Amino acid sequence: HYAYTLSAGAGQKVQIQFSHFSTELNYDSLWLYNGSSVNAALIGVYTGNTSPGYKISSGQHMTIRFKSDGNTVASGFKANWSCYTSLATSLE
């Protein structure tokens, strides 16, 4: 398995969009964490054809962990990520 942390600049967030997701159900899993390690708050666990879709971190880091048993081969996943800056506006 592996873990990889995506990091944005100060004041930014990480956004990720999964355009494809196909893993072996219950044997290959992807975890998303809302922070800089696997000890951060869990966003969700995804397996089979249940795609994470579109997610935005609450801070400047998001960690991805993927584990596979290596037995059955599926097509895997494809995702694009970028840094996100929310534009706050106030109405007075």
LINQUI-V419128 format. One record per residue. N is the residue number from 1. RES is the residue in one small letter. NEAR is the number of other C-alpha atoms within 8 Angstrom. Layout:
N:RES:NEAR
N:RES:NEAR
This chain:
1:h:6
2:y:6
3:a:9
4:y:7
5:t:10
6:l:10
7:s:11
8:a:12
9:g:8
10:a:5
11:g:7
12:q:12
13:k:16
14:v:17
15:q:12
16:i:11
17:q:11
18:f:13
19:s:9
20:h:9
21:f:13
22:s:13
23:t:14
24:e:12
25:l:9
26:n:7
27:y:9
28:d:13
29:s:15
30:l:11
31:w:12
32:l:12
33:y:16
34:n:14
35:g:13
36:s:12
37:s:9
38:v:12
39:n:5
40:a:9
41:a:8
42:l:10
43:i:8
44:g:8
45:v:9
46:y:10
47:t:15
48:g:12
49:n:8
50:t:8
51:s:10
52:p:9
53:g:7
54:y:8
55:k:8
56:i:8
57:s:12
58:s:6
59:g:11
60:q:14
61:h:14
62:m:16
63:t:15
64:i:13
65:r:12
66:f:11
67:k:10
68:s:8
69:d:7
70:g:5
71:n:4
72:t:6
73:v:7
74:a:7
75:s:7
76:g:8
77:f:10
78:k:8
79:a:9
80:n:8
81:w:8
82:s:8
83:c:11
84:y:9
85:t:7
86:s:5
87:l:4
88:a:4
89:t:4
90:s:4
91:l:3
92:e:2
